[in-house]
Amino acid sequence: MKAETTAGERHRERTRDPGEDIKIDKEFAALIPSLSKDELAQLEQSLLAEGCRDPLIVWKGKNILLDGHNRLSICRQHNISFKVEALEFADREAAEAFIVKNQLGRRNLSPEAASYFRGKRYLAEKQAHGGDRSKGKATDQNDRLETAKRLAEEFKVGEATIRRDGKFTNAVDSIAENCGEKTKQVILARDAGLTRGAVVRLAKMKPKDQQKAVQELLEKGKLPRRSAAKKRSTITLPTEPKSLAEKLFKGLGAKGSSEVLEALTKLLEDREKKD
């Protein structure tokens, strides 16, 4: 008498891999944060017990995977069948925008990953709104402010947070460009243990120092300790007004000196009002 099969076994018995022709794009895959060991184990148990209920999303006509990278890997490993849904996109930018928006809808994002994807949205939409350079610098700045305001309302965070997210995203992408896409996955992982400030500081390092620090991060799971802060250089300014003015003008130039003059004039006016 044949023993009763488990749900996982029934799924494995169904068909050959229905997505064997699905292509993995390295740049798109790098946008997907890695799951922790526990999260990956939970996903595997769920797929074995219940099957793959949600379809994998691919780019129609190109068959490039946009959503379901972890599920695809597990389904292929255990021969679990799954459905595929194909969506149309005008270009790579549109496909990437879908990935970013889709990831932002997930609940299991690490704070760093959420910041990264908010920053991706901000940078992409800011660039789209600032495409007409003939409008002038003031209009371009207004577009950026409007983008930050709109996304801040959407994600229930402050506008300053959105702008910091943009800087964080640029830092992560810069590091990945110098040190490999695997670094991005490590930075955005839930158990990475890296603050956003540490990532921004890392991005400011020289490429060789950056690569050395990232190598230690990959090997030991943490960045090397920051060296003792260098002594700040001090500038001795003359106390005699004319000499001080000459030194400031030499160091700041005409524009900078003019701004200093305006600031001093404002301070004097405020002081007179108080007196």
N, C-alpha and C positions, 0 to 999 in steps of 0.2 A: 504494500500500500504506500502510495507516494505521500511523503510528509508535506504538511501545509507550508506554502511559501510565504515569505514575509513581503511587506509592501515594497521594500527595496529590491527584492529579487524579482518581483513582478515587473518593476520598471526596467530592470536590466534585461529582461527577457524580450522586451517589445521589438525594437528595431535596431538597425545600424545607426550610427551617428547621423542625425538628419542635418547637422550643421557642419559637415566635414569640409565644406567649401568656404566656410566663413573665414575672412581674412582679419588678421590682427594688425592694426596700424600702431607703430611704436609711440608716436606722438599722442595719439588718442588714448592709448593704454596708460601712458604716463600721467594722464589726468585723473585716473581712477586711484584713489587712496588704497593702500594695502590694508587688508583686514588683519587684526591681531590673531594670534594662534587660537585663542578661545572663540573669537568670532568666526574664524574659518571652520573650526570644528563644529560649531553650532549650525552653520550653514550646511555643512556636509551631512550632518545627522538629519536635518530637516529635508534635504533633497532625497536622501535614502528612504526616509519614512513616508514622505508625501509626494515625491516627484517634483518636477520643475513646473510649478503652476503658472508663473508669469513668463511671457514670451521674451526671448532675447531680441534686442532691437539692432537692426543693421541698416546701413545706408543703401537704399534701393538703387539697383543698377551697378553698384560697386561691391556689395556684400561685405562691407567693412563693419566690424562689430563696434557698436556705440554704447551699448549697455548690456551687462551680464557677463563680464570677463571672468569673475570668480565662479559663477554658476557654470559657464561653459567648460572651464577646466575640470570642475568636479564631475559634471555630467559625462565628459569624455572619459574620465578616469574610471567611472563605474558603469559606463554604457547606459546612462539614464536618458530617455528620450525627452525632447523639449520642442516647443514651438518657436518659430521665428517670425517676427513682424518687421517688414521693410518700410522705411519712411523716406520720403524724398527731401533732398536738400539742394539748394542752389549751388553751394560751394563748400569748401572746407571750413570757412569761418562760420557758416550757418550750422554745419554739423558739430563743430566744437561748441558753439553757443548752446546747442541742445544738450550736450554732455554736461556742460557747466550747470545749466538750469536744472537738469535732472539730478545731479549730485547734490545741489543745494536743497532739494526736496527730501533728502534722506535724513533720518534721525540719528544715525550712528556716526555722523561725521565728527572727527576730533575738532576742538576749537581752532586749531591751526588750519585744518582742511577747510572749515567753514570760512575762515578769514581769507584763505587763498582763492576760493571760488567766488566770494563776494568781490574780491579784488579783480578777478578775471572779468566779471560782469562790468565793474566800474570802468576798467581800462578799455574794454571793447566798446562800450556804449559812449564813453567820453570821446574816443577816437572817431566814432561814427558821427557824433553831433558836431565835432570840431573839424569836419572835413573841408568846409568852405573857408579857406584862409582869407578870402577877400573881405570877409565881414569885419576883420580887425581883431586885435588882441582882446579888447574889452568884451566883445561878444563871445569870443572863444572861452574866456574865463567864466562868463555867465553860464555858458553851456555846461562847463565842468561843475559849477556850483549846483546847477539844476539836476545834473545826473547824480551827484552825491546826495542831494536832498531827497530825490525820488527813491533811490535805493535804500536810504536810511529809513524812510517810512515803510518800505516794503519788508525790510528785515528787522524792523523794530530796534534799531541801534542808532547811535549818534552819527551825524554827518562826518565828524572828525574820525570816527571809527572806519567809515567807508574809505576815506582818503588814506588812512594808515593801512587798510587792507590792500590798497593799490600799491603802496610802497613794499609791503610784505610780499605780494605776488611778484613784483619785479625782482625782489631779492632772491626768492626761491627759483625763479626761472633763470636768473643770472648764475646762480650756483649750479643748477642742473646743466647749464650750457658748458660750464668749466669743468664740472666733475662727474657728469653722466646723469641720465634720467633716474637711475636707481636712487640717487641722493634725494630727489624730490619725494619718492615714495617713503623714504625713511623720515624725512622732515615732517610729512603730513600724517604719518601713522599715529594712531591714538597713544601708543606707548613710547613715542619718540623721546619725550622728556625735554624737548627744546622749546624755549620761549621764543616768541616772535622777535623780541629784541635781540636775542642771541643770533637768530637767523639773519637779521638785518646787519648786525656787526660782522658776521661771517662773510656776507656778500661784499663788504667794503674792503676785505683783505686783498692782497695781491694774489693773482691766480695760483702761484706756487704755494704760498702759505695756506691758501684756501683749500687746495687739493690735499695738502698734508693734514690739515685739520679734519677734513672730510674722511680721509683714510682712517684716522683714529676713531672717528664717529662710527664708521662701518665696522671696525674691528672690536671696539670696546663699548659701543653704544652710547658714547658721550663725547662731547667736544673737549679738547685739551683745556686746562685751566688758563684763564687769562693771565698774562704776565703782569707784574706790578706796573701800575700806571706810571707812564713817563712823566717826569717833572714838567709842569707847564712852563713854557718860555714866558718870561716877563719882559715888558717893554717899559723903560724908564722915560717918562715924559718930562720935559722942562716945565718949570713953574712960571717962568716969565711969559706973559701972554703972547707977545710977538713971536718968540721962539717956538712956543707951543703951536701957534697958528701955522707957522712955516712947516713944522714937522708933520702936522696933520694934513696939510695940503699936499706935501710931498708923498705921504703914505696913502692918502685916500683919493687924490686927484680932484679935479674941479667938481664933478658930480657929487662925490662922497662928502667933500667939504661943504658944499651947498646944503646937503641934507643935515649935516651936523649944525650948521648955522641956523637952519629952520627949527631944529629941535631945541637949540639953546634959546632962540627967540621965544618959542612957545613956553619954555620953562620960566623965562623971565616974566612973560605976560601973566602966567598963572600965579607966580609969586607976588606980583604987584596987586592982583585981584585979592589975594588972601590978606595982604598987608592993608 
